[in-house]
Amino acid sequence: MTKIEIPHSKSDRFRFEKIPELLYAGQVVDERIFYAPMQIHDFCEILYIVEGSGEFIIGGKSYALQQGDVAIYNPGVLHEERSTSQDQGVFKVFYCGVDNLHIEGVPSGLLLPPYVDPVISCGKYAGRVESYLSEMLRECDSQALGYETLCSNLLISLITLIYRIVDAEHQFQALKGKNELTIRTKEFIDNNFTQSITLKEIADTLYVSQHYLSRLFKKDLGDSPVNYLITRRIEEAKRLLAESNAPVHEIAASVGYSNDKYFSMLFKKVTGQTPSAFRGEPR
């Protein structure tokens, strides 16, 4: 028998400042054609795709969702939902409404920080997300003794698990306590690193000086915006070199460098290898 003790002297750095409130739980079951027109809430909603696929418009942006994906609607965000899987089978979702959200490091009332994408692929955690929502629905339906307490615990577990998934991709914990401008700068670079962007363009977009932006970013994240941009591009180039047969000049262009010789120089500076050597091509 294995016993794992909890190290109470340490904190996992994720904390609810207040207990979130479950407003409702529901499901869409075995519908081949589903459509929910544009709507907006003053609370949060979590929706999980159990079966099928859909096209959702969230905050003016279109997203394609499939089984195992979660959509998060923060308060005041317009959203529209429609199924796209009528030819392949049924469309089934679980959903719940949440209020009284006060998560440390997140603006009050929001379930996710504004810089995090509202659609999340649950991956290996999909079964647990589905289980929490399914059990929540069963408890709400039964209203047996203690159902409110169980639903509250399930909701806390669900949100905590969502943050575990988000943290793996967005490094939420690493950004907690950082200046909002730093977070917005990182988000801008993450969303636009394949384009030809400069520090001046980033600073102008965020209405600050280049010097102030660089100083704050380096203070919070330990590197300059320019170096972070280069690292982000090189990491993407490494993926493309490993997963495709595209020539180096095409890969350079796809990550924002019109000059493939300059790209190769930066690549070797960062990785210690030329792009061709990284790919294992003969000299």
QUIURBEL-V48447 format. One record per pair of residues at least 4 apart in sequence whose ideal C-beta (glycine too) atoms are under 7 Angstrom apart, sorted by the first residue. I is the first residue (numbers start at 1). GAP is how many residues later the second one is. Records with the same first field share a line. If there is no record, write none. Layout:
I = GAP  GAP
This chain:
13 = 160  163
14 = 146  149
15 = 89
16 = 4  86  87  140
17 = 85  86  87
18 = 82  84
19 = 133
20 = 78  80  81  135  136  139
21 = 77  78  79
22 = 74  76  129  130  133
23 = 20  74  75  76
24 = 72  73
25 = 71  108  111  112  115
26 = 69
27 = 66  67  110
28 = 6  63  64  65
29 = 63
30 = 60  62
31 = 52  59  60
32 = 54  58  59
33 = 50  53
34 = 48  49  57
35 = 47
36 = 44  45
37 = 43
38 = 40  42
39 = 40
40 = 36  37  38
41 = 4  32  34
42 = 33
43 = 32  54  55  56
44 = 29  30  31  54  57  67
45 = 28  50  52
46 = 24  26  49  50  52
47 = 23  24  46  48
48 = 22  45  46  81  82  85
49 = 5  16  17  18  19  20  44
50 = 17  42  43  44  80
51 = 16  38  39  40  41
52 = 15  31  33  37  38  39  40
53 = 11  12  13  31  32
54 = 11  27  28  29  30  37
55 = 7  9  27  29
56 = 7  9  15  23  24  25
57 = 4  5  22  23
58 = 5  13  15  19  21  60
59 = 18  19  59
63 = 56
65 = 4  6  54
68 = 53  54  58
69 = 50  51  52  53
70 = 50  52  59  92
71 = 47  48
72 = 39  40  46  48
73 = 4  6  45
74 = 36  37  38
75 = 34
83 = 8
85 = 4  6
94 = 36  39  40  43
96 = 37  40
98 = 13  57
101 = 8  9  10
102 = 6
105 = 71  72
106 = 4  7
111 = 48
112 = 4  6  54
115 = 68  69  72
116 = 50  54
120 = 42  45  46
122 = 4  7  43
125 = 4  36  40
126 = 4
127 = 4
128 = 4  33
129 = 4  29  32
130 = 4
131 = 4
132 = 4  22  25  26
133 = 4  25
134 = 4
135 = 4  19
136 = 4  15  18  19
137 = 4
138 = 4
139 = 8  11  12
140 = 7  11
142 = 5
143 = 4
146 = 4
147 = 4
148 = 4
149 = 4
150 = 4
151 = 4
152 = 4
153 = 4
154 = 4
155 = 4
156 = 4
157 = 4
158 = 4
159 = 4
160 = 4
161 = 4
162 = 4
163 = 4  9
166 = 4  6
167 = 4  5  6
171 = 4
172 = 4
175 = 8
178 = 4  5  42
179 = 37  41
180 = 4
181 = 4  25  27  35
182 = 4  34  35  38  39
183 = 4
184 = 4  22
185 = 4  17  21  28  32  40
186 = 4
187 = 4
188 = 4  14  17
189 = 4  36  39  40  43
190 = 42
192 = 5
193 = 36  39  40  63
194 = 60  61  62
195 = 61
196 = 60  62
197 = 4  5
199 = 4  11  15  26  27
200 = 4  10
201 = 4
202 = 4  11  23
203 = 5  6  7  10
206 = 7
208 = 4  5
209 = 4
210 = 4
211 = 4
212 = 4
213 = 4  12
214 = 4  10  11
215 = 4
216 = 4
217 = 4  7  8
218 = 4  5  6
221 = 7
223 = 4  5
224 = 4
225 = 4
226 = 4
227 = 4
228 = 4
229 = 4
230 = 4  36  40
231 = 4  39
232 = 4
233 = 4  22  23
234 = 4  32  33  36  37
235 = 4
236 = 4  19
237 = 4  14  18  30
238 = 4  40
239 = 4
240 = 4  6  11  14
241 = 10  34  37  38
246 = 4  5
248 = 4  12  16  27  28
249 = 4  11
250 = 4
251 = 4
252 = 5  8  11
253 = 4  5
257 = 5  6
259 = 4
260 = 4
261 = 4
262 = 4
263 = 4
264 = 4  10  11
265 = 4
266 = 4
267 = 4  7  8
268 = 4  5  6
271 = 7
273 = 4  5
274 = 4
275 = 4
276 = 5
